[in-house]
Amino acid sequence: MADSNDKELGMDRGMTRRDFLNGVAITTGASLVPPHVIAALANEKDPEKAADYYPPILTGLRGSHIGSFEAAHTLRDGDFWKAAPTPIETGEKFDLIIVGGGISGLSAAHFYRKQNSNARILIIENHDDFGGHAKRNEFEVGGYKRLAFGGTFSIESPAPYSPVAKALVEELGIDVSAFPKYFSKGFYRSEGLLPSVFFDKQTFGSDVLVPGATPFESGETGESSFTNSTDAWKRFLDAAPLSAAAKQDLEVLRHDRKDYFPGLTSDEKKAKLARISYADYLTQTVGVSPEIVKLYQAAPHGLFGVGTDAIAAQDAWGLGFLGFAGLNLAAGPGKGMNRDCIANEEAEKYFFHFPDGNASIARLLVRRLIPDAIPGSSATDVITARANYAKLDDESSPVRIRLNSTAVRVRHVGESSNSKQVELTYSRFGRLYTVRAPHAVLACWNMVIPYICAELPDTQKQALSSAAKVPLLYTNVVLRNWTSFKKLGVSSVYAPGCYHSAFTLDLPVSIGDYQCAKSPDEPIVIHMMKTPCKPGLSARDQHRIGRIELFTTDFETIERKIRDQLARTLSAGGFDPARDIAEITVNRWPHGYAYEYNSLWDKFWLEGGETPCEVARKPFGKIAIANADAGAYAYTDGAMDQAWRAVQELTKS
């Protein structure tokens, strides 16, 4: 339903490549496909062969786009096979079938080929592009090419990369130590731009932007917070629309040295903190105003997809949040501490961000597997190389990637204990196809596996189903210029009460022929992040509710919220959403980050014992399981490590 100020927000402005709103129904079977595929289907069997097939440039609602999930959902609901057509035998011969064309699936193909250079491999991917969450968004505005990450942000991890993952990164030609020469660190600060906080009137009583201040470390901009700056704190407290009591509480949190757990050892205190949420610690133990919880509520969203009500106080201490100085906790993690919250100097130095995030890693892997698909020869020229999607599923190639294809059944031919073949059935544009191979790697979302592989043991299915993905929106908005940011002195915005809880100017990285925005007069990408959740519930329940929210929210609603939020935040700097927004791509991931264990909700993580992911990833006959889910670790190195393990299990069996 249109709002009265839609015209002022620019909702009536047609953007150049808004390819779809909510998708177009296809009457064959239960499939839905995006309109960019519809036109090709009218004339060709394989739309990926069309000259204009190039998913990175599509705008609107991307990520888990229309056409990528419907078959899987009907399978989940038990309806798929009721009306499914008879599968067509392809007659193709492969040595390995991989379900999932993300980093883990592509890595599995790479590792398998290293052990058997003549192997023929088929990768099945349900989306219209490869890379999984490592998604690339491309834009052309005002004669400038702009790239953005639609999912996985960078090469980084809270723990050091394993020898396997680090070796793969190096084999792809990525020199992580060279990142400083590509990254203009301090560029925004040199322009007078700093992190900021936006207080919205619905949550805090009035709309107020406080430039030059955040109450915790900033993330993707690489800028430091003002935590230890007296002047910055004073400016923040003077401008923030908080009550006098709440401001006093912030001062207490910053300076207080009270021991709230007297008589306990450091380990006993950590054990106590592991069992209470940070929100409860602040309000019930420290005794601060609920306004402070509102301020901090969204701070953990980027890591965990939930707020302070659903992360342990011990994890908040590890992240450097306020309120723990008087506890005199010994360095080092306590039991049940999340890996994201454990400092590691080696890991912190191992960082590399491509302009399109880890989509470049996916592209480098594809180049290794199918050289004709990605021109070039280095990790720098891959940035501006245009992928040739017509080459991904070429019958002359030993490795083939079949997009727009959803696996609906994986099973052994005969008894799993002595079978020599795995049969895969997949759905593609309303038709079913069957292919076989001696081995299979399921590198897809682990919670999907029980529905496509019915022969697995029930205990393993239960463990796989527990991998409740973290839902998220990674929204990229291209502005015609960023003069409003310059006038306001803002580089990033933390907005705890808004639809998107944070947004930031694109990280200033220039690699090869690609150049980032150098002047406020140039177009730029701003990256907005939302993790839908429902405070007060367990983390898994919050993720489930958030997933439903994303699947049931249309692009028009999200676009309106984007335009309204940016207008309210930046209008004092002259920002006009109707004039200044050129393109919007919403990367919707109802099944986003791999679920990481939490001491508040996962007893085994706190007290020890076998974890669900260890049960879930056990090999079954000729089938092995990969994906970051298999390690309950939402990082690219985790996806690579799980791929390597899965391949070793198959080749040694």
C-alpha positions as CSV (number, residue, x, y, z in Angstrom):
1,M,0.0,0.0,0.0
2,A,1.4,3.4,-1.0
3,D,2.2,6.0,1.6
4,S,1.3,9.7,1.2
5,N,4.9,10.7,0.9
6,D,5.9,8.1,-1.6
7,K,6.5,10.7,-4.3
8,E,8.9,12.6,-2.0
9,L,10.7,9.4,-1.3
10,G,11.1,8.7,-5.0
11,M,9.0,5.5,-5.1
12,D,7.6,6.7,-8.5
13,R,11.1,7.0,-10.0
14,G,11.8,4.1,-12.4
15,M,15.3,2.8,-11.8
16,T,17.1,1.7,-14.9
17,R,17.3,-2.0,-14.2
18,R,14.5,-2.9,-11.9
19,D,14.0,-6.2,-13.5
20,F,11.2,-7.5,-11.3
21,L,9.0,-6.9,-8.4
22,N,8.0,-10.3,-7.1
23,G,8.5,-12.8,-9.9
24,V,6.4,-14.4,-12.5
25,A,4.6,-17.7,-12.2
26,I,5.3,-20.5,-14.6
27,T,2.5,-23.0,-14.9
28,T,4.8,-26.0,-15.4
29,G,5.1,-27.8,-12.1
30,A,5.6,-25.6,-9.0
31,S,8.4,-23.5,-10.4
32,L,8.7,-19.8,-10.4
33,V,11.5,-18.1,-12.3
34,P,12.7,-14.5,-12.6
35,P,11.7,-12.6,-15.7
36,H,15.3,-12.4,-17.0
37,V,15.0,-16.1,-17.5
38,I,11.5,-16.0,-19.0
39,A,12.5,-14.3,-22.2
40,A,15.3,-16.7,-22.8
41,L,13.0,-19.7,-22.2
42,A,10.8,-18.7,-25.0
43,N,13.6,-19.4,-27.5
44,E,16.2,-21.5,-25.8
45,K,16.3,-24.6,-23.6
46,D,19.1,-23.1,-21.6
47,P,18.6,-19.5,-20.7
48,E,22.2,-19.3,-19.3
49,K,23.4,-19.5,-22.9
50,A,21.7,-16.2,-23.9
51,A,24.2,-13.4,-24.6
52,D,22.5,-11.1,-22.1
53,Y,22.4,-13.6,-19.3
54,Y,24.4,-11.8,-16.5
55,P,22.9,-12.1,-13.0
56,P,25.3,-9.7,-11.2
57,I,23.7,-6.7,-12.9
58,L,20.2,-7.5,-11.8
59,T,18.6,-5.2,-9.2
60,G,15.5,-5.5,-7.1
61,L,15.1,-8.5,-4.8
62,R,18.1,-10.8,-5.1
63,G,19.9,-13.3,-2.9
64,S,17.4,-16.1,-2.5
65,H,15.5,-14.8,-5.5
66,I,12.1,-15.8,-6.9
67,G,12.7,-19.2,-8.6
68,S,15.4,-20.4,-6.3
69,F,13.5,-21.8,-3.4
70,E,9.9,-22.8,-4.4
71,A,10.8,-26.4,-5.3
72,A,12.6,-26.9,-2.0
73,H,9.7,-25.4,-0.1
74,T,7.2,-27.7,-1.7
75,L,9.6,-30.6,-0.9
76,R,9.7,-29.5,2.7
77,D,5.9,-29.3,2.9
78,G,5.5,-32.8,1.5
79,D,3.8,-31.7,-1.7
80,F,6.5,-31.9,-4.3
81,W,6.2,-35.6,-5.3
82,K,2.4,-35.5,-5.5
83,A,2.5,-33.7,-8.8
84,A,6.1,-34.2,-9.9
85,P,6.7,-35.3,-13.5
86,T,8.7,-38.4,-14.3
87,P,12.4,-37.6,-14.1
88,I,14.3,-37.6,-17.4
89,E,17.6,-39.6,-17.5
90,T,20.3,-37.3,-18.8
91,G,22.7,-40.1,-19.6
92,E,25.6,-38.0,-18.5
93,K,28.6,-39.6,-16.8
94,F,30.4,-37.9,-13.9
95,D,32.8,-39.0,-11.2
96,L,31.4,-36.6,-8.6
97,I,28.2,-34.7,-8.2
98,I,28.1,-31.7,-5.9
99,V,25.0,-30.1,-4.6
100,G,25.6,-26.4,-4.0
101,G,27.7,-24.0,-6.0
102,G,28.9,-21.8,-3.1
103,I,32.4,-21.5,-1.8
104,S,32.2,-24.9,-0.2
105,G,30.9,-26.7,-3.3
106,L,33.4,-25.0,-5.6
107,S,36.2,-25.8,-3.1
108,A,35.1,-29.4,-3.0
109,A,35.4,-29.6,-6.8
110,H,38.8,-28.0,-6.7
111,F,40.1,-30.4,-4.0
112,Y,38.6,-33.4,-5.8
113,R,40.2,-32.4,-9.1
114,K,43.6,-32.0,-7.4
115,Q,43.4,-35.7,-6.4
116,N,42.1,-36.8,-9.7
117,S,43.0,-34.4,-12.5
118,N,40.8,-36.3,-15.0
119,A,37.7,-36.3,-12.9
120,R,34.4,-35.1,-14.4
121,I,32.3,-33.1,-12.0
122,L,28.8,-31.7,-12.1
123,I,27.8,-28.9,-9.6
124,I,24.1,-28.3,-9.1
125,E,23.1,-24.8,-8.0
126,N,19.5,-23.6,-7.3
127,H,20.2,-19.9,-7.8
128,D,20.7,-18.2,-11.1
129,D,24.4,-17.4,-10.2
130,F,27.2,-19.3,-8.6
131,G,28.9,-18.3,-5.3
132,G,26.2,-19.1,-2.8
133,H,26.3,-16.3,-0.2
134,A,29.4,-14.9,-1.9
135,K,27.3,-12.8,-4.3
136,R,28.4,-10.1,-6.6
137,N,26.4,-6.9,-7.4
138,E,27.4,-4.8,-10.4
139,F,26.2,-1.3,-11.2
140,E,26.8,1.3,-13.9
141,V,25.9,4.8,-12.9
142,G,27.0,8.1,-14.4
143,G,29.7,6.4,-16.5
144,Y,31.2,4.8,-13.4
145,K,31.4,1.1,-12.7
146,R,30.6,0.2,-9.0
147,L,30.9,-3.2,-7.4
148,A,29.4,-4.4,-4.2
149,F,29.2,-7.5,-2.0
150,G,25.8,-9.1,-1.8
151,G,26.8,-11.6,0.9
152,T,30.2,-12.7,2.3
153,F,32.3,-9.6,3.0
154,S,35.9,-10.6,3.2
155,I,38.7,-13.0,4.0
156,E,38.6,-12.9,7.8
157,S,38.0,-15.2,10.7
158,P,38.1,-14.9,14.5
159,A,40.6,-17.9,14.5
160,P,43.6,-18.2,12.2
161,Y,42.9,-19.8,8.8
162,S,43.8,-23.4,8.7
163,P,46.7,-24.6,6.6
164,V,44.2,-26.1,4.1
165,A,42.2,-22.8,3.7
166,K,45.3,-20.6,3.7
167,A,46.9,-22.8,1.0
168,L,43.8,-22.6,-1.1
169,V,43.7,-18.8,-0.8
170,E,47.4,-18.6,-1.9
171,E,46.8,-21.1,-4.7
172,L,44.1,-18.8,-6.1
173,G,46.8,-16.1,-6.3
174,I,45.4,-13.9,-3.4
175,D,48.2,-12.2,-1.5
176,V,46.5,-11.3,1.8
177,S,49.5,-9.4,3.0
178,A,49.1,-7.0,0.0
179,F,45.7,-5.7,1.1
180,P,47.0,-2.4,2.6
181,K,48.2,-1.2,-0.8
182,Y,44.7,-1.6,-2.2
183,F,42.9,-0.2,0.8
184,S,42.8,3.6,1.4
185,K,42.7,3.3,5.2
186,G,41.7,6.5,6.9
187,F,40.4,8.0,3.6
188,Y,37.0,8.9,5.1
189,R,38.5,10.2,8.2
190,S,40.8,12.5,6.1
191,E,37.6,13.8,4.5
192,G,36.2,14.6,7.9
193,L,33.8,11.6,8.0
194,L,33.4,9.6,11.1
195,P,31.1,6.8,12.4
196,S,27.8,8.0,13.9
197,V,24.6,7.0,15.6
198,F,21.1,7.7,14.4
199,F,18.4,7.8,17.1
200,D,14.9,7.3,15.6
201,K,11.9,8.9,17.1
202,Q,9.9,5.7,17.4
203,T,12.5,4.2,19.7
204,F,14.1,7.3,21.4
205,G,11.5,10.0,21.0
206,S,13.1,12.1,18.3
207,D,15.1,11.7,15.1
208,V,18.7,12.7,15.9
209,L,21.9,12.0,14.0
210,V,25.0,12.2,16.2
211,P,28.1,12.3,14.0
212,G,31.5,11.3,15.1
213,A,30.3,8.8,17.7
214,T,29.5,5.2,18.2
215,P,29.2,3.4,21.5
216,F,31.4,0.4,20.3
217,E,33.8,-0.6,17.6
218,S,32.8,0.2,14.0
219,G,33.0,-2.7,11.6
220,E,33.4,-2.6,7.8
221,T,34.7,1.0,7.5
222,G,37.8,0.1,9.4
223,E,37.4,3.2,11.5
224,S,38.0,3.1,15.3
225,S,35.3,4.0,17.8
226,F,35.6,6.8,20.3
227,T,35.4,4.5,23.3
228,N,38.5,6.0,25.0
229,S,37.9,9.6,23.8
230,T,36.6,11.9,26.5
231,D,35.7,14.6,24.0
232,A,33.8,12.2,21.8
233,W,31.9,10.9,24.7
234,K,30.9,14.4,25.8
235,R,29.7,15.3,22.3
236,F,27.8,12.0,22.2
237,L,26.1,12.6,25.6
238,D,25.3,16.2,24.8
239,A,23.5,15.3,21.5
240,A,21.9,12.0,22.3
241,P,18.1,12.1,23.0
242,L,18.5,10.0,26.2
243,S,17.3,10.9,29.6
244,A,19.6,12.3,32.2
245,A,19.5,9.0,34.1
246,A,20.5,7.0,31.0
247,K,23.4,9.4,30.3
248,Q,24.6,9.0,33.8
249,D,24.3,5.2,33.4
250,L,26.5,5.4,30.3
251,E,29.1,7.3,32.4
252,V,28.9,4.6,35.0
253,L,29.4,1.9,32.4
254,R,32.5,3.7,31.1
255,H,34.2,4.5,34.4
256,D,32.7,2.2,37.0
257,R,35.1,-0.3,38.6
258,K,32.6,-2.1,40.7
259,D,32.9,-5.8,41.1
260,Y,29.4,-7.1,40.6
261,F,30.4,-10.7,41.6
262,P,32.5,-10.2,44.7
263,G,34.1,-13.4,46.1
264,L,34.1,-15.3,42.8
265,T,37.1,-16.3,40.9
266,S,37.6,-15.1,37.3
267,D,36.5,-18.5,36.0
268,E,33.5,-18.5,38.2
269,K,32.5,-15.1,37.0
270,K,32.9,-16.1,33.3
271,A,30.7,-19.1,34.0
272,K,28.1,-16.9,35.4
273,L,28.3,-14.4,32.5
274,A,28.0,-17.3,30.1
275,R,24.6,-18.1,31.5
276,I,23.0,-14.6,31.4
277,S,22.3,-12.4,28.4
278,Y,24.1,-9.1,28.1
279,A,20.7,-7.2,28.3
280,D,20.0,-8.9,31.6
281,Y,23.5,-8.3,32.9
282,L,23.0,-4.5,32.2
283,T,19.6,-4.2,33.7
284,Q,19.5,-6.7,36.5
285,T,23.2,-6.9,37.6
286,V,24.6,-3.5,36.8
287,G,21.2,-1.8,37.1
288,V,21.2,0.6,34.1
289,S,18.2,2.2,32.4
290,P,16.4,0.2,29.8
291,E,17.3,3.0,27.4
292,I,20.9,1.7,27.4
293,V,19.7,-1.7,26.3
294,K,17.8,-0.1,23.4
295,L,21.0,1.7,22.4
296,Y,23.1,-1.5,22.5
297,Q,20.3,-3.9,21.3
298,A,21.3,-4.1,17.7
299,A,25.1,-4.0,18.3
300,P,25.6,-7.8,17.9
301,H,23.3,-8.1,14.8
302,G,26.2,-8.2,12.3
303,L,27.8,-11.1,14.0
304,F,25.0,-13.2,15.4
305,G,21.7,-12.0,13.9
306,V,20.2,-11.4,17.3
307,G,20.5,-8.6,19.9
308,T,21.8,-8.2,23.4
309,D,18.9,-10.2,24.7
310,A,20.2,-13.3,23.0
311,I,24.0,-13.2,23.4
312,A,25.8,-14.1,26.6
313,A,27.3,-11.4,28.8
314,Q,30.6,-13.3,28.5
315,D,30.5,-12.8,24.7
316,A,29.7,-9.1,25.2
317,W,32.8,-8.9,27.4
318,G,34.9,-10.6,24.7
319,L,33.6,-8.1,22.1
320,G,34.7,-5.2,24.3
321,F,31.3,-3.9,25.3
322,L,31.0,-1.8,28.5
323,G,30.3,-2.9,32.0
324,F,32.9,-5.4,32.9
325,A,36.0,-3.3,34.0
326,G,35.4,-3.9,37.7
327,L,35.2,-7.7,37.3
328,N,39.0,-8.0,36.8
329,L,38.5,-11.0,34.4
330,A,41.6,-12.8,33.4
331,A,42.5,-12.7,29.7
332,G,41.3,-15.7,27.7
333,P,37.9,-17.2,27.0
334,G,35.7,-19.0,29.5
335,K,33.8,-22.1,28.7
336,G,31.0,-21.6,26.1
337,M,32.5,-18.4,24.7
338,N,31.6,-17.9,21.0
339,R,34.6,-18.0,18.7
340,D,33.8,-14.5,17.3
341,C,34.4,-13.1,20.7
342,I,37.9,-14.6,21.3
343,A,40.7,-12.2,20.3
344,N,43.5,-13.6,18.2
345,E,46.3,-11.3,16.9
346,E,47.2,-13.6,14.0
347,A,43.6,-13.9,12.8
348,E,43.1,-10.1,13.1
349,K,46.0,-9.5,10.7
350,Y,44.7,-11.9,8.1
351,F,42.2,-9.8,6.3
352,F,41.4,-9.1,2.6
353,H,38.3,-7.4,1.1
354,F,37.6,-7.5,-2.6
355,P,35.2,-4.8,-3.9
356,D,32.6,-7.5,-4.5
357,G,33.5,-9.3,-1.3
358,N,34.3,-13.0,-1.5
359,A,32.4,-13.3,-4.8
360,S,35.9,-12.8,-6.3
361,I,37.0,-16.0,-4.5
362,A,34.1,-17.8,-6.1
363,R,35.1,-16.4,-9.5
364,L,38.7,-17.4,-9.0
365,L,37.6,-21.0,-8.1
366,V,35.4,-21.1,-11.2
367,R,38.3,-19.8,-13.3
368,R,40.4,-22.8,-12.0
369,L,37.6,-25.3,-12.7
370,I,36.3,-23.9,-16.0
371,P,39.0,-21.5,-17.4
372,D,36.9,-20.4,-20.4
373,A,34.2,-19.0,-18.0
374,I,36.3,-16.3,-16.4
375,P,38.9,-14.6,-18.6
376,G,42.2,-13.4,-17.1
377,S,45.0,-14.9,-15.0
378,S,45.4,-13.1,-11.7
379,A,43.5,-12.2,-8.5
380,T,43.5,-8.5,-9.6
381,D,42.2,-8.8,-13.1
382,V,39.3,-11.0,-11.9
383,I,37.7,-7.9,-10.4
384,T,36.8,-6.5,-13.8
385,A,36.5,-9.7,-15.8
386,R,33.1,-10.5,-17.2
387,A,32.0,-14.0,-16.5
388,N,30.8,-16.0,-19.5
389,Y,27.8,-17.9,-18.1
390,A,27.4,-19.8,-21.4
391,K,30.6,-21.7,-20.6
392,L,29.5,-22.9,-17.1
393,D,27.6,-26.0,-18.4
394,D,29.5,-26.8,-21.5
395,E,29.5,-30.5,-22.4
396,S,33.1,-30.3,-23.5
397,S,34.3,-29.2,-20.0
398,P,35.3,-31.8,-17.4
399,V,33.7,-29.5,-14.7
400,R,30.2,-28.2,-15.2
401,I,28.1,-25.8,-13.1
402,R,24.3,-26.2,-13.7
403,L,22.5,-23.1,-12.5
404,N,18.7,-22.7,-11.8
405,S,18.6,-26.4,-10.8
406,T,17.4,-27.5,-7.4
407,A,18.3,-30.9,-6.0
408,V,15.2,-32.7,-4.9
409,R,16.4,-36.3,-4.2
410,V,19.8,-37.8,-3.5
411,R,20.1,-41.6,-2.9
412,H,22.3,-44.5,-3.4
413,V,21.6,-47.0,-6.2
414,G,21.0,-50.1,-4.1
415,E,22.0,-50.4,-0.4
416,S,24.3,-47.7,0.8
417,S,26.7,-50.2,2.4
418,N,27.8,-51.6,-0.9
419,S,26.4,-49.2,-3.5
420,K,28.8,-48.0,-6.2
421,Q,26.5,-45.1,-7.5
422,V,24.7,-42.1,-6.1
423,E,21.6,-40.9,-8.0
424,L,20.7,-37.2,-8.0
425,T,17.3,-35.9,-9.2
426,Y,17.0,-32.2,-9.7
427,S,14.3,-29.8,-10.8
428,R,14.9,-27.3,-13.5
429,F,12.2,-25.0,-14.9
430,G,9.4,-27.4,-14.1
431,R,11.1,-30.6,-15.3
432,L,13.0,-33.3,-13.4
433,Y,16.3,-34.8,-14.5
434,T,18.4,-37.6,-13.1
435,V,22.1,-38.1,-13.2
436,R,24.5,-40.5,-11.4
437,A,28.1,-40.6,-10.2
438,P,30.2,-42.8,-7.9
439,H,30.4,-40.0,-5.3
440,A,28.4,-37.0,-4.1
441,V,29.1,-34.0,-1.9
442,L,26.2,-32.2,-0.3
443,A,27.6,-28.7,0.0
444,C,24.1,-27.1,0.3
445,W,22.5,-25.7,3.4
446,N,22.5,-28.6,5.9
447,M,18.9,-28.1,7.0
448,V,17.8,-29.0,3.4
449,I,19.6,-32.3,3.4
450,P,17.0,-34.3,5.4
451,Y,14.4,-33.5,2.7
452,I,16.5,-34.5,-0.2
453,C,18.3,-37.5,1.3
454,A,15.6,-39.6,3.0
455,E,17.9,-42.6,3.6
456,L,20.0,-40.9,6.2
457,P,19.7,-42.1,9.8
458,D,17.1,-40.2,11.9
459,T,19.6,-39.0,14.4
460,Q,21.7,-37.5,11.6
461,K,18.6,-35.8,10.1
462,Q,17.8,-34.3,13.4
463,A,21.3,-32.9,13.8
464,L,21.2,-31.5,10.2
465,S,17.8,-29.8,10.9
466,S,19.2,-28.0,13.9
467,A,21.4,-25.8,11.7
468,A,19.0,-22.9,11.8
469,K,20.5,-20.4,9.4
470,V,20.7,-16.7,10.5
471,P,18.4,-14.6,8.2
472,L,19.7,-11.3,6.9
473,L,19.4,-8.6,4.3
474,Y,22.5,-7.2,2.7
475,T,21.2,-4.2,0.8
476,N,23.3,-2.2,-1.7
477,V,22.1,1.3,-2.6
478,V,23.9,3.3,-5.3
479,L,23.9,7.0,-4.7
480,R,24.6,9.5,-7.5
481,N,27.0,11.2,-5.1
482,W,27.8,11.3,-1.4
483,T,27.9,15.0,-0.7
484,S,25.3,14.6,2.1
485,F,27.7,12.3,3.9
486,K,30.5,14.9,3.5
487,K,28.3,17.7,4.8
488,L,27.3,15.8,7.8
489,G,30.7,14.4,8.5
490,V,29.4,10.8,8.4
491,S,31.0,7.6,7.1
492,S,28.8,5.0,8.7
493,V,25.6,5.0,10.7
494,Y,24.5,2.7,13.6
495,A,20.7,2.9,13.8
496,P,19.5,0.5,16.6
497,G,15.8,1.2,16.2
498,C,15.6,1.3,12.4
499,Y,14.7,-1.2,9.7
500,H,18.3,-1.5,8.7
501,S,20.4,-1.4,11.9
502,A,23.5,-0.1,10.2
503,F,24.7,1.3,6.9
504,T,28.1,2.4,5.7
505,L,29.9,4.0,2.7
506,D,31.6,1.4,0.6
507,L,35.1,0.3,1.8
508,P,37.6,2.4,-0.3
509,V,39.3,-0.4,-2.1
510,S,40.9,-0.2,-5.6
511,I,42.3,-3.3,-7.2
512,G,43.6,-3.7,-10.7
513,D,41.6,-1.6,-13.1
514,Y,38.8,-1.1,-10.6
515,Q,38.8,2.2,-8.8
516,C,36.7,3.1,-5.8
517,A,34.9,6.5,-5.4
518,K,37.5,9.2,-4.7
519,S,35.3,12.3,-4.6
520,P,32.0,13.1,-2.9
521,D,30.7,14.1,-6.4
522,E,31.1,10.5,-7.7
523,P,28.6,7.7,-7.4
524,I,29.1,5.4,-4.5
525,V,27.6,2.2,-3.0
526,I,26.3,2.3,0.5
527,H,25.9,-1.0,2.2
528,M,22.9,-1.5,4.5
529,M,22.4,-4.5,6.9
530,K,19.4,-5.9,8.6
531,T,19.0,-9.1,10.6
532,P,15.3,-9.7,11.4
533,C,14.8,-11.1,14.9
534,K,12.2,-11.2,17.7
535,P,13.7,-10.2,21.1
536,G,12.8,-12.4,24.0
537,L,12.8,-15.7,22.2
538,S,15.6,-18.2,21.8
539,A,18.1,-17.5,19.1
540,R,16.8,-20.4,16.9
541,D,13.2,-19.2,17.3
542,Q,14.3,-15.6,16.4
543,H,15.9,-16.9,13.3
544,R,12.9,-18.9,12.3
545,I,10.6,-15.8,12.7
546,G,13.0,-13.6,10.9
547,R,13.1,-16.1,8.0
548,I,9.3,-15.9,7.7
549,E,9.5,-12.1,7.7
550,L,12.0,-12.0,4.8
551,F,10.0,-14.5,2.7
552,T,6.8,-12.5,3.2
553,T,8.1,-9.0,2.7
554,D,8.0,-7.7,-0.9
555,F,10.5,-5.5,-2.6
556,E,8.3,-2.4,-2.6
557,T,8.0,-2.5,1.2
558,I,11.7,-2.8,1.6
559,E,12.4,-0.1,-0.9
560,R,10.1,2.3,0.9
561,K,11.8,1.6,4.3
562,I,15.2,2.2,2.6
563,R,14.3,5.5,1.2
564,D,12.5,6.7,4.4
565,Q,15.5,5.7,6.6
566,L,18.1,7.4,4.4
567,A,15.9,10.5,4.1
568,R,15.4,10.8,7.9
569,T,19.0,10.2,8.6
570,L,20.7,12.3,5.9
571,S,18.2,15.1,4.9
572,A,20.1,17.7,7.0
573,G,23.0,17.2,4.6
574,G,20.8,17.8,1.6
575,F,20.0,14.2,0.8
576,D,17.0,13.7,-1.5
577,P,16.0,10.1,-1.9
578,A,14.0,10.8,-5.1
579,R,17.0,12.5,-6.7
580,D,20.0,10.8,-5.2
581,I,19.2,7.1,-5.3
582,A,20.2,5.5,-8.6
583,E,19.9,1.8,-7.9
584,I,18.8,-0.6,-5.2
585,T,19.7,-4.3,-4.9
586,V,18.3,-6.1,-1.9
587,N,20.2,-9.4,-1.2
588,R,17.7,-11.3,0.7
589,W,19.1,-14.3,2.6
590,P,16.3,-16.0,4.7
591,H,18.9,-18.8,5.1
592,G,22.0,-16.7,5.7
593,Y,24.9,-17.2,8.0
594,A,25.7,-20.6,9.4
595,Y,24.3,-20.9,12.9
596,E,27.0,-20.7,15.6
597,Y,26.5,-22.2,19.0
598,N,25.5,-20.0,21.9
599,S,26.1,-20.7,25.6
600,L,22.6,-19.3,26.4
601,W,20.8,-21.8,24.2
602,D,23.1,-24.7,23.5
603,K,23.9,-26.7,26.7
604,F,26.5,-28.9,24.9
605,W,28.5,-25.8,23.8
606,L,28.8,-24.7,27.5
607,E,29.2,-28.0,29.2
608,G,31.0,-30.1,26.5
609,G,30.0,-33.1,24.5
610,E,29.4,-34.0,20.8
611,T,28.0,-31.1,18.9
612,P,25.1,-31.4,16.4
613,C,27.3,-30.4,13.5
614,E,29.7,-33.4,14.2
615,V,26.7,-35.8,14.0
616,A,25.3,-34.0,11.0
617,R,28.4,-34.2,8.8
618,K,29.2,-37.9,9.2
619,P,29.7,-39.5,5.8
620,F,27.0,-41.9,4.6
621,G,28.1,-44.5,2.1
622,K,29.2,-42.6,-1.0
623,I,27.7,-39.3,0.2
624,A,29.8,-36.7,2.1
625,I,28.5,-33.4,3.6
626,A,30.2,-30.0,3.4
627,N,29.1,-26.3,3.8
628,A,30.0,-23.9,6.6
629,D,27.0,-25.4,8.5
630,A,29.0,-28.6,8.9
631,G,31.3,-26.8,11.2
632,A,28.8,-24.4,12.7
633,Y,31.2,-21.6,11.7
634,A,30.0,-18.8,9.5
635,Y,33.2,-18.0,7.7
636,T,34.8,-18.7,4.3
637,D,37.6,-20.7,5.8
638,G,35.1,-22.9,7.5
639,A,33.4,-23.6,4.1
640,M,36.8,-24.5,2.6
641,D,37.8,-26.7,5.5
642,Q,34.5,-28.6,5.4
643,A,34.9,-29.1,1.7
644,W,38.4,-30.5,2.1
645,R,37.2,-32.9,4.9
646,A,34.3,-34.1,2.8
647,V,36.5,-34.9,-0.2
648,Q,39.0,-36.8,2.0
649,E,36.2,-38.9,3.3
650,L,35.1,-39.9,-0.2
651,T,38.5,-40.5,-1.6
652,K,39.6,-42.6,1.3
653,S,36.5,-44.7,1.5
